[in-house]
Amino acid sequence: MLFHVRMDVNLPPAMPPAQAEELKKTERELAQSLQRSGQWRHLWRIAGQYANVSIFDVAGVDELHALLTSLPLFPYMQIQIMPLCRHPSSVRDGDA
Ligand SMILES: O=C(O)CC1=CCC(=O)O1
């Protein structure tokens, strides 16, 4: 099942820079691992914002929830989720 997810990151201004860098590093490592496994299909930066749009390919909402809550930056993100299904006019086979 495909999900469009928008993540807006809001790190507290008072967070020590070293802690922020460590969080971003562990987030990047996990995000790249999930991209290689195929669960995180697309990851795009929203231009001019500390935010991304992503496409996840997971079994369902429970797996998506587990994945998103496992992200190191999860406590500092606002997340919007849109479940996707195939558009009848799409010329693609249903894959993002
Ligand atoms: O920088 C972001 O948009 C948050 C994030 C998600 C995956 C990653 O590596 O950073």
The ligand as an SDF file (V2000), in Angstrom:
LIG
                    3D

 10 10  0  0  0  0  0  0  0  0999 V2000
   15.4300   16.4150    6.6500 O   0  0  0  0  0  0  0  0  0  0  0  0
   14.2790   15.9140    6.6810 C   0  0  0  0  0  0  0  0  0  0  0  0
   13.3900   16.2170    5.8880 O   0  0  0  0  0  0  0  0  0  0  0  0
   13.9860   14.8190    7.6720 C   0  0  0  0  0  0  0  0  0  0  0  0
   14.5000   13.5580    7.1710 C   0  0  0  0  0  0  0  0  0  0  0  0
   13.7960   12.5000    6.7550 C   0  0  0  0  0  0  0  0  0  0  0  0
   14.7160   11.4890    6.3110 C   0  0  0  0  0  0  0  0  0  0  0  0
   15.9910   12.1420    6.5150 C   0  0  0  0  0  0  0  0  0  0  0  0
   17.1050   11.6700    6.2940 O   0  0  0  0  0  0  0  0  0  0  0  0
   15.8220   13.3890    7.0200 O   0  0  0  0  0  0  0  0  0  0  0  0
  1  2  2  0
  2  3  1  0
  2  4  1  0
  4  5  1  0
  5  6  2  0
  5 10  1  0
  6  7  1  0
  7  8  1  0
  8  9  2  0
  8 10  1  0
M  END
$$$$
